[in-house]
Amino acid sequence: MMKDSELHDVNLQDIDNQRQLELAEKEEDGLQARKMTRRSLLAVLGTAGLTAAAGGMVMSLLGTPAAAASSSVTENVYAQQGLALLETCDPGWVNVLDYNAVGDGTTDDTDAFRSAAATGKPMIVPKTSSFYKLSGSVSLTASMIGIGMPEIRMDGSDGSDQKRMLLIHNYQGGGLHVTGLYLNGGYTAGTADEQSHLVRIANSVNVCIHNNVLLAPYGDCIYIGSDYIAPSENVHILDNVLSNPRRCAVAVVSGRKVWIEGNVIKDSFPYVATIDLEPNSSSTGSDVVEDIWITKNEYYSEIYFINSYNPNTASPNKRITITGNKGQARYFFRCNSAPAITVQVTIKDNDFYGSVSDARMIQSSNVTKGLEISGNRDYATGASGWNIANSAAPVVAGNRIESARAIAVSFTNCTSVQFTNNLIKDINSSNGAVRFAGPQATGRHLITGNQLVNIGSVGYWFGSVVTETLFDGNVTECAGKCVQIDSAAAGSDLRITTGNVFAGTGTPVFGGANLKVWTSPEIQTKDTIAGWASALPVSGSWKRGSILWNVQPSALSPVGWVCVSDGSPGVWEPIGSAGALSASSLKLKSPIGSVFIVTVTDAGQLTVTPA
């Protein structure tokens, strides 16, 4: 129980707080921006604001509510009654307005932001009636939180490094958040330089950029690098709107464990890439791109949505996961030739609609191993399809490509391709809807369970030798040639099994003579099959060359039957007689069932004896 003197002190404090409130309400409008209850702060920050309060910042911001002793925690935090105001003298955070920031769109607030940031405390930036104007960079060593989505605008952005807005350099703490801000770089045109980024992160860890609007930088919306010291690590780019950068929405120049998730991205300038994974060339290995997750973003890009380009021969770009993204671009994923390579890339469950006439979802010539492309949906109408080259054991499975174009997927100099369970529609090209090109021989491909629908000229085209390759369980509807074995592929070991269905009016296999082994009769004559029966067929339409093996043979009964003339049921002849032949004799059965053995002597004489 509190003593009377203690109760008296509390009452005096409450009165003093009330007087402070009354005085604050009489101050100029600029001070109104920092009058805020705990409830309104929570409403603005939401869960993101709670997350931003790393290292006990929530308690520092909220303080201890002046509520009755019987009040619950819920009442203390969320109820209207009993909430005290945030105190500007709270040592756990600073307000830029207390450092002479004005936010009137005219006054240069650079020094005010720098002074507030120099305290090393989390910085609160309230919304004003206009915007905060900066003329230079602000270096952060603690979180920066906007209240009401205040706009901060860079004045006179020219692409130079002097016009970078927020710098997070050499941060090694437990968590730095930039959230609730509208950062405006002011770029509309020009090619002077590309270094004026909105947020530049270098040699830092545990950084989260979330719930912001980042607009029109002369360089990148967000740059992640190392400054040749060490890659930035554990960086989260979450739930932002990234719009109209001159260069990139996100540039990962050196980063490990980077999440780019849930953002809405619009990139109207066809320069570099929307998300660029491109380390600087460095013999020290300080610049690396590893463990990148790009997930659940909505995007519109006039160029490449994701570009992996690696001039750093010290280390490949690796472990890149791209899942659940949806939108339009010229290319969805591009990884072209460079001095170094990219490995271990997963592209899964994305939607791609294209944005221009030559839009292409996949352009990968330098992911040398660990490439998986699965469950994607490609609805673009560009003439060019997926191009996958120089990859060992790529997996392309369960995708849908539904577009009127010339080529769906092309594999060039790839080994051990697993191309399974894909649906491809409305393709028309003499070069094949699915191409296996060269010039070098490849092998050990698995082509199974795919469905090609409404294919025009050629379904599958083999333009170089393939070895030890299985073609099984595919349904190919084609008006021209379901499978074409080009002369350059002569000698291929492509095992086309009886488990395939060749639909439409097209030839099942064109150029079958170029195969090393023909393993299915239908590859020569459409609808010719090899199957099983217990007797000669008496109904149905049958093609000459079809073979039915006897599923219930007995001694001296036919091993099977072969159709020698088309028809319903066609003309059939028996194939051999079970047990009739040996090295030097022939068994024959008489009309009444007696069995005789016909043998030949060394002198050429025939003898007939009962069996």
C-alpha positions in Angstrom: 0.0 0.0 0.0 1.3 3.5 -0.9 1.8 6.0 1.9 -0.1 9.2 1.9 3.0 11.2 1.1 3.6 8.9 -1.9 0.0 9.4 -3.1 0.5 13.2 -2.7 3.7 13.0 -4.9 1.9 11.0 -7.6 -1.0 13.5 -7.6 1.4 16.4 -7.9 3.1 14.7 -10.8 -0.3 14.1 -12.5 -1.1 17.8 -12.1 2.3 18.8 -13.5 1.8 16.5 -16.4 -1.6 18.2 -17.1 0.0 21.6 -17.0 2.6 20.5 -19.4 -0.1 19.3 -21.7 -1.9 22.6 -21.6 1.2 24.5 -22.4 2.0 22.2 -25.3 -1.4 22.7 -26.8 -0.7 26.5 -27.0 2.6 26.1 -28.8 3.0 26.7 -32.6 1.8 24.1 -35.1 5.2 22.6 -35.6 5.1 21.3 -32.1 1.7 19.7 -32.6 3.4 17.0 -34.7 5.2 15.6 -31.8 2.2 15.4 -29.4 1.2 11.8 -29.5 -0.4 9.3 -27.1 0.9 5.8 -26.8 -2.2 4.5 -28.4 -1.8 6.7 -31.5 1.9 5.7 -31.8 0.9 2.0 -31.7 -1.8 2.7 -34.3 0.7 4.3 -36.6 3.5 1.8 -36.1 1.5 -1.4 -35.8 3.4 -4.6 -35.6 6.2 -3.2 -37.7 6.7 -0.5 -35.1 6.9 -3.1 -32.4 9.4 -5.0 -34.4 11.4 -1.8 -34.9 11.8 -1.4 -31.2 14.8 -3.6 -30.9 16.8 -3.5 -27.7 14.0 -2.4 -25.5 12.9 0.5 -27.7 9.2 -0.2 -27.2 9.5 0.3 -23.4 11.6 3.4 -24.0 9.0 4.8 -26.3 6.0 3.9 -24.3 7.4 4.5 -20.8 5.4 3.4 -17.8 1.7 4.3 -18.2 0.2 6.5 -15.4 -2.8 4.3 -14.8 -4.6 3.0 -11.7 -2.9 0.1 -9.9 -5.8 -2.2 -10.8 -5.5 -1.6 -14.6 -4.5 -4.5 -16.8 -1.6 -4.4 -19.3 -4.1 -4.3 -22.1 -5.8 -1.3 -20.6 -2.5 0.4 -20.0 -1.4 0.1 -23.6 -4.6 0.3 -25.6 -7.2 2.2 -23.5 -7.8 5.9 -24.0 -8.0 6.7 -20.3 -4.8 7.0 -18.3 -2.4 7.3 -21.2 0.4 9.8 -20.7 2.0 11.7 -23.5 5.4 10.8 -25.0 7.9 13.0 -23.4 10.4 14.7 -25.7 13.1 14.4 -23.0 12.8 10.6 -23.0 16.4 9.5 -23.3 15.5 6.4 -25.4 14.7 8.3 -28.6 14.9 11.7 -30.3 12.5 13.7 -32.4 13.9 15.6 -35.4 11.6 18.5 -34.6 13.5 19.0 -31.3 16.7 19.5 -33.4 15.1 22.4 -35.5 13.8 20.4 -38.4 10.9 22.2 -39.9 9.4 20.1 -42.7 7.9 23.1 -44.6 9.4 22.1 -48.0 11.6 25.2 -48.0 13.9 25.1 -45.1 17.0 22.9 -45.5 16.6 20.3 -42.7 19.9 18.4 -43.4 21.7 19.7 -40.3 18.7 19.0 -38.1 18.5 15.4 -39.3 22.3 15.0 -38.9 22.2 16.3 -35.4 19.4 14.0 -34.4 21.1 11.0 -35.9 24.4 11.9 -34.3 22.9 11.2 -30.8 23.0 7.5 -31.7 19.4 7.2 -30.5 16.3 6.0 -32.5 14.9 8.9 -34.4 11.2 9.8 -34.7 10.2 11.8 -37.8 6.6 13.1 -37.5 4.6 14.0 -40.6 4.3 17.7 -41.3 2.0 19.7 -43.6 4.7 19.7 -46.3 8.0 17.7 -46.6 11.5 17.7 -45.1 14.1 19.0 -47.5 17.6 17.5 -47.5 20.6 18.6 -49.5 23.0 15.9 -48.4 23.4 12.6 -46.7 22.3 11.5 -43.2 24.2 8.7 -41.5 22.2 6.4 -39.2 23.5 4.4 -36.3 20.0 3.6 -34.9 16.5 3.2 -36.2 14.5 5.9 -38.0 10.8 5.8 -37.7 8.2 7.9 -39.5 5.0 8.9 -37.9 2.2 9.3 -40.4 4.4 8.6 -43.4 6.3 11.9 -43.6 8.0 12.8 -46.9 11.7 13.4 -47.0 12.9 14.8 -50.3 16.4 15.1 -51.7 17.0 18.6 -53.2 19.0 18.8 -56.4 19.7 15.1 -56.8 22.4 14.7 -59.5 23.4 11.0 -59.3 26.5 11.8 -57.2 27.4 10.1 -53.9 27.0 13.5 -52.2 23.2 13.1 -52.8 22.7 9.8 -51.1 19.9 10.2 -48.7 20.3 7.7 -45.8 23.6 6.0 -45.0 23.8 2.8 -42.9 27.6 2.1 -42.8 29.4 -0.2 -40.5 26.4 -1.0 -38.3 27.1 -4.1 -36.3 24.3 -3.8 -33.7 21.3 -6.0 -32.9 18.8 -4.3 -35.2 18.4 -1.1 -37.1 15.0 -0.3 -38.7 14.0 2.3 -41.3 10.2 2.3 -41.4 7.1 4.5 -42.0 8.9 7.0 -44.3 8.3 8.4 -47.7 11.7 9.0 -49.3 11.6 11.0 -52.5 14.8 11.2 -54.6 13.3 13.6 -57.2 14.6 11.9 -60.3 12.8 12.5 -63.6 15.5 12.4 -66.2 19.3 12.5 -66.7 22.3 10.2 -67.0 25.0 12.2 -65.1 25.7 9.4 -62.6 24.0 6.6 -60.6 25.2 6.9 -57.0 22.4 9.0 -55.5 20.6 6.2 -53.6 17.8 6.6 -51.1 19.2 4.0 -48.6 22.8 2.8 -48.8 23.7 -0.1 -46.6 27.4 -1.1 -46.5 29.4 -3.5 -44.2 26.3 -3.7 -41.9 24.3 -6.4 -40.2 20.7 -6.8 -38.9 19.1 -4.0 -40.9 15.4 -3.9 -41.8 13.9 -1.5 -44.3 10.1 -2.0 -44.2 6.8 -0.3 -44.7 8.2 2.7 -46.6 7.5 4.4 -49.9 10.8 4.9 -51.8 10.4 7.0 -54.9 12.5 8.1 -57.8 16.2 8.0 -56.8 18.8 9.0 -59.3 20.5 5.7 -58.3 19.0 2.8 -56.4 16.1 2.8 -54.0 18.2 0.5 -51.8 21.8 -0.4 -52.2 23.4 -3.2 -50.3 27.2 -3.4 -50.3 30.4 -3.9 -48.4 32.8 -1.0 -49.3 35.4 -3.8 -49.8 35.3 -4.6 -46.1 32.7 -7.4 -45.5 29.3 -8.2 -47.1 26.2 -6.8 -45.4 24.3 -9.6 -43.7 20.8 -10.3 -42.4 19.2 -7.5 -44.4 15.4 -7.4 -44.8 13.6 -5.4 -47.5 9.9 -5.9 -46.6 6.5 -4.5 -47.5 7.8 -1.4 -49.2 6.6 0.5 -52.3 9.7 0.9 -54.6 9.0 3.1 -57.5 10.7 4.6 -60.6 14.4 4.3 -59.7 16.8 5.4 -62.4 19.0 2.4 -61.8 17.6 -0.4 -59.5 14.9 -0.9 -56.9 17.3 -3.1 -55.0 21.0 -3.5 -55.8 22.8 -6.3 -54.0 26.5 -5.6 -54.6 27.7 -7.5 -51.6 25.2 -9.2 -49.3 24.6 -12.5 -47.5 21.2 -13.5 -46.1 19.1 -10.9 -47.8 15.3 -11.0 -47.9 13.4 -9.0 -50.5 9.8 -9.8 -49.7 6.3 -8.5 -50.1 7.2 -5.3 -51.9 5.3 -3.5 -54.7 7.8 -2.5 -57.3 7.5 -0.3 -60.4 10.6 0.2 -62.5 9.8 2.5 -65.5 13.4 3.1 -66.6 15.0 0.3 -68.8 18.5 0.6 -67.2 20.5 -2.1 -65.3 17.7 -4.2 -63.6 14.9 -3.9 -61.1 16.7 -6.3 -58.6 20.4 -6.5 -59.5 22.6 -9.2 -58.0 26.0 -7.9 -59.1 29.1 -7.9 -56.9 32.0 -5.7 -57.7 35.0 -7.5 -59.1 37.2 -8.2 -56.1 40.2 -10.5 -55.6 39.7 -10.3 -51.8 36.3 -12.0 -51.8 34.8 -9.1 -49.9 32.0 -8.6 -52.4 29.8 -11.7 -52.6 26.1 -12.4 -53.3 24.9 -15.4 -51.3 21.6 -16.6 -49.7 19.2 -14.3 -51.3 15.4 -14.7 -51.0 13.2 -12.8 -53.4 9.6 -13.7 -52.5 6.0 -12.6 -52.9 6.7 -9.3 -54.6 4.4 -7.6 -57.1 6.4 -6.0 -59.9 6.3 -4.0 -63.1 9.6 -3.6 -64.9 10.6 -2.2 -68.2 13.8 -4.3 -68.1 14.9 -7.4 -66.1 13.0 -8.1 -62.9 16.0 -10.1 -61.5 19.5 -10.0 -63.0 22.3 -12.1 -61.7 25.6 -11.0 -63.2 28.9 -11.8 -61.6 32.2 -10.3 -62.6 33.7 -11.4 -59.3 35.8 -14.4 -60.1 36.6 -15.0 -56.4 33.2 -16.5 -55.7 30.0 -17.4 -57.6 26.6 -15.9 -56.8 24.9 -18.7 -55.0 21.8 -19.9 -53.2 19.2 -17.6 -54.8 15.6 -18.4 -54.1 12.9 -16.7 -56.2 9.3 -17.7 -55.2 5.8 -16.4 -55.4 6.4 -13.2 -57.3 3.8 -11.9 -59.8 3.9 -9.2 -62.5 5.3 -7.9 -65.8 8.8 -7.4 -67.1 10.8 -7.7 -70.2 12.7 -10.6 -68.6 11.7 -12.2 -65.3 15.1 -13.8 -64.5 18.3 -13.2 -66.5 21.8 -14.7 -65.9 24.0 -14.2 -68.9 27.7 -14.9 -69.4 30.2 -13.2 -67.1 33.7 -14.1 -65.9 32.2 -15.9 -62.9 29.1 -18.0 -62.5 25.9 -18.4 -60.6 24.9 -21.6 -58.8 22.0 -23.0 -56.8 19.1 -21.0 -58.1 15.5 -21.9 -57.4 12.7 -20.2 -59.4 9.4 -21.5 -58.1 5.6 -20.6 -58.2 6.0 -17.3 -60.0 3.5 -15.6 -62.4 4.9 -13.8 -65.5 2.9 -11.8 -68.0 5.6 -10.0 -70.0 5.6 -6.3 -70.8 6.9 -6.0 -74.3 6.8 -7.9 -77.6 10.1 -9.8 -76.9 9.4 -10.5 -73.3 11.0 -13.7 -72.0 10.6 -15.3 -68.5 13.9 -17.1 -68.3 17.3 -16.3 -69.8 19.9 -18.4 -68.1 23.2 -19.2 -69.7 25.4 -19.0 -66.7 23.7 -20.9 -63.9 26.0 -23.9 -64.2 24.5 -26.2 -61.5 21.7 -26.4 -59.1 19.1 -24.7 -61.3 15.4 -25.6 -60.5 12.5 -24.0 -62.3 9.2 -25.4 -61.1 5.5 -24.5 -60.7 5.8 -21.3 -62.7 3.1 -19.8 -65.0 4.2 -18.0 -68.1 1.5 -16.0 -69.9 3.7 -13.7 -71.9 3.2 -13.3 -75.6 6.7 -12.5 -76.6 8.3 -14.4 -79.5 11.2 -15.7 -77.4 10.8 -18.6 -74.9 12.9 -19.8 -72.1 16.6 -20.2 -72.9 18.6 -22.5 -70.6 22.2 -23.1 -71.5 25.4 -24.5 -70.0 23.7 -26.1 -67.0 24.3 -29.5 -65.4 21.2 -31.3 -64.2 18.7 -28.5 -64.4 15.2 -29.4 -63.2 12.3 -27.9 -65.2 9.1 -29.4 -63.8 5.4 -28.6 -63.3 5.4 -25.3 -65.2 2.6 -23.9 -67.4 3.6 -22.0 -70.5 0.4 -20.7 -72.2 1.3 -18.2 -74.9 1.2 -17.8 -78.6 4.9 -17.7 -79.4 7.5 -19.6 -81.5 9.5 -21.5 -78.8 8.6 -22.4 -75.3 11.9 -23.8 -73.9 15.3 -24.2 -75.4 18.1 -26.3 -73.8 21.6 -25.6 -75.2 24.7 -27.6 -74.1 22.9 -28.8 -71.0 23.5 -32.3 -69.5 21.1 -34.5 -67.5 18.0 -32.3 -68.0 15.0 -33.3 -66.0 12.0 -32.0 -68.0 8.9 -33.4 -66.4 5.2 -32.7 -66.0 5.1 -29.4 -67.8 2.1 -28.1 -69.8 2.9 -26.1 -72.9 0.2 -24.6 -75.2 -0.2 -22.8 -78.4 3.4 -22.8 -79.8 4.2 -22.8 -83.5 7.8 -23.0 -84.7 9.7 -25.1 -87.2 12.5 -25.1 -84.5 10.4 -26.9 -82.0 8.3 -25.9 -79.0 10.9 -27.7 -76.9 14.4 -27.7 -78.3 17.6 -29.6 -77.4 20.3 -27.8 -79.2 24.1 -28.1 -79.4 26.6 -28.0 -80.9 28.0 -30.4 -78.4 26.5 -33.8 -77.6 24.6 -34.1 -74.4 23.0 -37.0 -72.5 21.1 -38.5 -69.6 18.0 -36.4 -70.1 14.7 -37.4 -68.6 11.7 -36.2 -70.6 8.5 -37.5 -69.0 4.9 -36.7 -68.2 4.8 -33.5 -70.3 1.7 -32.3 -72.2 2.0 -30.3 -75.4 -1.3 -28.9 -76.6 -2.1 -27.2 -79.9 1.4 -27.3 -81.2 1.9 -26.2 -84.9 5.0 -27.2 -86.8 7.3 -29.2 -84.4 6.8 -30.4 -80.8 10.2 -31.6 -79.7 13.3 -30.8 -81.8 16.7 -32.5 -81.3 19.4 -30.6 -83.1 22.5 -32.4 -81.6 23.3 -35.8 -80.5 21.6 -36.9 -77.2 22.7 -40.1 -75.4 21.1 -42.3 -72.8 17.9 -40.2 -72.9 14.4 -41.4 -72.0 11.3 -40.1 -73.7 8.3 -41.6 -71.8 4.7 -40.9 -70.8 4.4 -37.6 -72.8 1.2 -36.5 -74.6 2.1 -34.5 -77.7 -0.7 -32.9 -79.8 1.0 -31.5 -82.9 -0.1 -30.7 -86.5 3.3 -31.2 -88.0 6.0 -33.3 -86.4 5.5 -34.4 -82.8 9.2 -35.2 -82.5 11.9 -34.2 -85.0 15.4 -35.8 -85.0 17.6 -33.5 -87.0 20.4 -34.9 -89.2 22.9 -33.2 -86.8 21.5 -35.6 -84.1 22.2 -38.8 -86.1 23.2 -41.6 -83.8 21.2 -40.4 -80.9 20.2 -42.8 -78.2 16.7 -41.4 -77.6 14.5 -44.1 -76.2 11.0 -43.3 -77.2 8.8 -45.8 -75.4 5.3 -47.1 -76.0 4.1 -45.0 -73.1 3.8 -41.9 -75.2 0.7 -40.6 -76.9 1.1 -38.8 -80.2 -2.1 -36.8 -80.8 -3.3 -34.5 -83.6 -2.5 -35.0 -87.3 1.3 -34.7 -87.1 3.9 -37.4 -87.8 4.9 -39.0 -84.5 8.6 -39.0 -85.2 10.3 -37.4 -88.2 13.9 -38.4 -88.8 13.6 -41.6 -86.8 16.3 -43.2 -89.0 18.7 -40.9 -87.2 18.1 -42.7 -84.0 20.5 -45.4 -82.8 17.7 -47.6 -81.7 14.0 -47.4 -82.5 12.2 -48.5 -79.4 8.5 -47.9 -80.3 6.7 -48.8 -83.6 4.7 -45.7 -83.5 7.7 -43.5 -84.1 7.6 -44.8 -87.7 3.8 -45.1 -88.3 1.2 -43.2 -86.3 -1.2 -45.4 -84.3 1.0 -48.5 -84.8 1.3 -50.1 -81.4 2.9 -53.1 -79.6 0.6 -54.7 -77.0 -0.8 -57.9 -75.5 -3.8 -60.1 -76.2 -5.1 -63.6 -75.6 -6.5 -64.0 -79.1 -6.7 -62.4 -82.5 -8.6 -59.1 -82.4 -12.0 -59.3 -84.0 -13.0 -55.6 -83.7 -11.4 -52.1 -83.8 -9.2 -50.3 -86.3 -5.7 -51.6 -86.5 -2.6 -50.3 -88.4 -0.3 -52.4 -90.3 2.8 -53.2 -88.3 1.0 -53.4 -85.0 2.0 -56.4 -82.9 0.0 -58.2 -80.2 1.9 -60.7 -78.0 0.0 -63.7 -76.7 -0.6 -63.2 -73.0 -1.6 -66.9 -72.5 0.7 -68.9 -74.7 0.9 -72.7 -74.6 3.1 -75.3 -76.3 3.1 -74.8 -80.1 0.6 -72.0 -79.9 1.3 -68.6 -81.6 3.8 -66.4 -79.7 1.7 -63.4 -81.0 0.2 -61.9 -84.0 1.2 -59.1 -86.5 -1.2 -56.9 -88.5 -0.1 -57.1 -92.2 -2.9 -54.9 -93.6 -4.8 -51.9 -92.2 -8.5 -52.4 -91.4 -11.2 -53.2 -88.9 -9.9 -55.5 -87.5 -7.3 -55.7 -90.3 -5.5 -58.8 -91.5 -3.4 -60.7 -88.9 -0.8 -63.4 -89.1 0.7 -65.5 -86.3 4.2 -64.9 -85.1 6.1 -68.2 -84.6 5.0 -71.1 -82.4 5.9 -71.4 -78.7 8.6 -74.1 -78.3 8.7 -75.0 -82.0 12.3 -74.2 -82.8 15.6 -75.6 -81.6 19.1 -75.4 -83.1 18.5 -78.3 -85.5 14.8 -79.2 -85.5 11.3 -77.9 -85.9 8.2 -79.2 -84.1 4.9 -79.4 -86.0 1.4 -80.3 -84.9 -0.9 -82.3 -87.2 -4.6 -81.3 -87.7 -5.6 -83.9 -85.2 -3.1 -82.8 -82.6 -0.2 -85.2 -83.1 3.2 -83.6 -82.8 6.2 -84.5 -85.0 9.8 -83.4 -85.0 11.4 -82.5 -88.3 15.2 -82.6 -88.2 18.0 -82.2 -90.7 21.2 -84.3 -91.0 24.6 -83.1 -92.0 24.0 -84.5 -95.4 20.9 -82.3 -95.8 18.3 -85.0 -95.4 15.0 -84.3 -93.5 13.6 -86.9 -91.1 10.2 -86.8 -89.5 9.6 -88.6 -86.2 6.9 -88.5 -83.6 7.6 -86.3 -80.6 
